[in-house]
Amino acid sequence: MPVLGMKRSGFRRSPRSQPPGGWALDGRSPSLGYLRTSGDAAGFGPSVGSFRLTPVPRKAAPGVLWAWSGRSSCSCARPGRCRPISPPRLELSRSGSSTVTQGSRGVRQLAAKGCGVRVPAPFPGRVRNRACALPLGADSGAQAPDYRSILSISDEAARVRALNEHLSTRSYVQGFSLSQADVDAFRQLSGPPADAQLFHVARWFRHVAAILGSPRAPAPPCGLQASRGRRTQPPWSPPAGSEPCQLRLYNSLTRRKDVFVPQDGRRVTWYCCGPTVYDASHMGHARSYISFDILRRVLRDYFKFDVFYCMNITDIDDKIIKRARQNYLFEQYREKQPQAVQLLEDVHAALQPFSAKLRETSDPDKRQMLERLERAVRLAAEPLEEPARRGLAGEELDGRVQVLLEEAKDLLSDWLDSMHGSEVSDNSIFSKLPKFWEAEFHKDMEALNVLPPDVLTRVSEYVPEIVDFVRKIVDNGYGYVSNGSVYFDTVKFANSEGHCYGKLVPEAVGDQKALQEGEGDLSVSAERLSEKRSPSDFALWKASKPGEPSWPCPWGKGRPGWHIECSAMAGTLLGASMDLHGGGFDLRFPHHDNELAQSEAYFENDCWVRYFLHTGHLTIAGCKMSKSLKNFITIKDALKKHSARQLRLAFLTHSWKDALDYSADSMEAALRLEKLLNEFFLNVKDLLRAPVEVAGQFEKWEDKETELNKSFYDKKAAVHEALCDNVDTRAAMEEMRALVGQCNQYMAARKAARRRPSRALLESIARYLTHMLKIFGAIEEESSLGFPVGGPGTSLNLEPTVMPYLQVLSEFREGVRRVAREHRVPEVLQLSDALRDDILPELGVRFEDHEGLPTVVKLVDRDTLLREREEKKRAEEEKRRKKEEAARKRQEQEAARLAKMKVPPSEMFLSESDKYSKFDENGLPTHDTEGKELSKGQAKKLKKLFEAQEKLHQEYLQLVQNGSVP
């Protein structure tokens, strides 16, 4: 009894021997196969019938998965010689059983056992002639007799004809399986037959070749061939790709660029040290907060991190307390309207301790500042000395008193505070000053387009949290109480396992000058210093003295230390560990090192901050900027000279962690960059406004467009690499600048060739640059392309509103100019130029005339246009002056030449009596002043000069004769 093996591809014949009277399925395909019936005991040969696998719908035949339907006749090569057989049918049920059906002859049930299905009864189909059946579905080890008889034919043409006759009943289009006999026959052929009548062999050959390749190629086992004989897809290999860039940030904790990995997925927690608000915000503040704003925008909008940004306002500090008392005491003094004599006495009294302080100052910058202040006070006091001594009065004297009051304000304030500061007891005095300057700080940040923080903390609002923070540090054993104050024990902390003091600047540990500056002016007295166990210890909580604000606490009335404020507020909001902490470079030690120590003492960990970012210093024209040295520029003053965008561009072209010099040169570079970008945007806008058909927007790219597009993608990749490299905006802006330069060259080449540049390509580049400048914060308003017109805060979208009218005006003006040129009316051309050069710039409109091309209309900032107009006038004036100077020099040279021409050659050397003493009859020198005869070389040289002058004089005489002498 034959066994049918179950496979994924269908059925195959079992290698077991097959007794007569059985039948088998040789599937090799899930959709099409062969049914072969074997002969019975009477000796009839095998016959071949085909079957097709058909999925059976559930509704049509419940429980049946697949059905194989056979052909209604055998595959005999000689029709009419075989008895027809009923179409066989095999059904596989969902339960695992199988059913074979042959017409109306009955049903044979097959029982599934393991991997095979046994056939319990012989198949009743018969064929008459043994020689007519070909076992194409046989296993790969069998050779069919009919194929052997065909292959035994020696003549290839006859062999091919016999093969064609045999294959006429087989259809590889329908998916007949490939047997080893097919492979052997295929190997006997060198190629497909050329005779069109041998269609079946040609089709069969192409079918086998699609599977096996060349007839001479080595053949794999037949069982490895594609079951349906169809061409298969070749293997696919994924691209190698490239390693993506990883964002690296310069971490002050390691002093290297570390891969940035937030602790909680894409969420980033960031704390930034805010200002101590006791005076106007200056460019040093702008340096930090614009730089951090750029970093924050890049992390949020470019790298798509979810940034939670927290910043504090320090409104309790020694500087605030001292400045608030000084302002209060000075205003009281001014309200008393001191007379000239009294004011002079007080100024002289204040100068004594001031002069002593000046003598003790060793810092050269601070000493220079104090000397400058002293000099200004003495100069303001001199005009009052004589009138006060004589007892004079009047408006002029009152004016001099006011001048002295202003010049001596800092001097008198410090003197008054030293005498009466301890008498100030109203806490509202200490809150009024920081509230005012905090409001001014927020206005300045808004003017600079700096994003507000997600949460803002004030020290005065977190005093209870600060008290709890200090208490836990003491409980953990890292703090101690001394005379009502609480100090951090740096020695014990440094010696504790898992802790380290001075992580950021370990070389500065023990620097008493830096430590005292960190403690504050009111906390460095000998009494306070004696309260510490170690000179490196710092105050967590300060006992308040008279004239200082105070809050209740377990250790008596006092106020927070400077360093503890940030730790308590950041710890309350961000927890035991934050991703980023930022501040100015000068805050690294002792402020940030002390923050790290006390916070890690509180949380008992060593990872309060994962990445510490510090912005570089800002210098003013190469000099150190310092508010205490009176060497600073306020943000408001800076914004009077340059726009917020220009200041930001200056910062973008410098690394955020390096020093930045705020000077005329750096701002001039920022102005040039802004103009380059703006002109590019305006040119692209003008190109996009030009009317064009819809299909005309997309023109065929040539080599220039392909090169520019490649450069565009290269520059984008370079910008990405720069931003991954510590957010290097300097390198990113250089790449963007280079891209604009390439676009300008491309547009200029197209313009020279009188061809329109690619709108789509330039628009893509302009939108990318706009997108990046928005990320950097250099574009303030919602602008789809380029810098907005009208400045920040303009609700009206000016450009689309007015541009249609300006375009009409431009076209009308162009028509008028054309008519004026045709009719030669220069007055109209002059009026047209006046409209372009004088009238429209006042409205922020620029018309650019180009020979043979339409006028370009641009909306530009009015101040920029007026500045350009003045520069143009200066350039024209300079050009005119140089032209006049050149003409004057030419006239002088002509006059000098004419005067030389007038001199006869016989007289040209006679006036040089200081060189020569004797001359010949022609006037040529023969002896020098000492009476020595001239050498032959000297005489020869003089002879040449004589001949040249003779020629010039002859030219002069000719001019005189012709009447051409001027």
Secondary structure as UniProt FT lines:
FT   STRAND          3..7
FT   TURN            8..9
FT   STRAND          10..13
FT   TURN            20..21
FT   STRAND          23..26
FT   STRAND          32..37
FT   TURN            41..42
FT   STRAND          47..55
FT   TURN            58..60
FT   TURN            62..63
FT   STRAND          64..70
FT   TURN            79..80
FT   STRAND          88..93
FT   TURN            94..95
FT   STRAND          98..102
FT   TURN            103..104
FT   STRAND          107..110
FT   STRAND          112..113
FT   TURN            114..115
FT   STRAND          116..118
FT   HELIX           130..132
FT   TURN            136..137
FT   TURN            140..141
FT   HELIX           145..151
FT   HELIX           156..167
FT   TURN            168..169
FT   TURN            172..175
FT   HELIX           180..187
FT   TURN            196..197
FT   HELIX           199..212
FT   TURN            215..216
FT   HELIX           222..224
FT   TURN            227..228
FT   STRAND          248..251
FT   TURN            252..255
FT   STRAND          256..259
FT   TURN            265..266
FT   STRAND          267..272
FT   HELIX           283..297
FT   HELIX           298..302
FT   STRAND          306..314
FT   HELIX           318..335
FT   HELIX           340..360
FT   HELIX           364..390
FT   HELIX           395..407
FT   HELIX           409..420
FT   HELIX           421..423
FT   HELIX           427..447
FT   TURN            448..449
FT   STRAND          455..458
FT   HELIX           459..461
FT   HELIX           463..475
FT   TURN            476..477
FT   STRAND          479..482
FT   TURN            483..484
FT   STRAND          485..488
FT   HELIX           490..495
FT   TURN            497..498
FT   HELIX           506..508
FT   TURN            509..510
FT   HELIX           512..519
FT   HELIX           521..523
FT   HELIX           526..530
FT   TURN            535..536
FT   STRAND          538..543
FT   TURN            546..547
FT   TURN            554..555
FT   STRAND          558..560
FT   HELIX           562..574
FT   TURN            575..576
FT   STRAND          578..584
FT   HELIX           585..587
FT   HELIX           588..592
FT   HELIX           593..603
FT   STRAND          609..615
FT   STRAND          618..620
FT   TURN            621..622
FT   STRAND          623..624
FT   TURN            627..630
FT   HELIX           635..641
FT   HELIX           644..652
FT   TURN            656..657
FT   STRAND          660..662
FT   HELIX           664..689
FT   HELIX           695..697
FT   HELIX           703..724
FT   HELIX           729..752
FT   TURN            753..754
FT   HELIX           759..775
FT   TURN            776..777
FT   TURN            792..793
FT   HELIX           798..823
FT   HELIX           826..834
FT   HELIX           835..839
FT   HELIX           840..843
FT   STRAND          845..850
FT   TURN            851..852
FT   STRAND          853..859
FT   HELIX           862..902
FT   TURN            905..911
FT   TURN            913..915
FT   STRAND          916..919
FT   TURN            921..922
FT   STRAND          925..928
FT   TURN            929..930
FT   HELIX           936..962
//
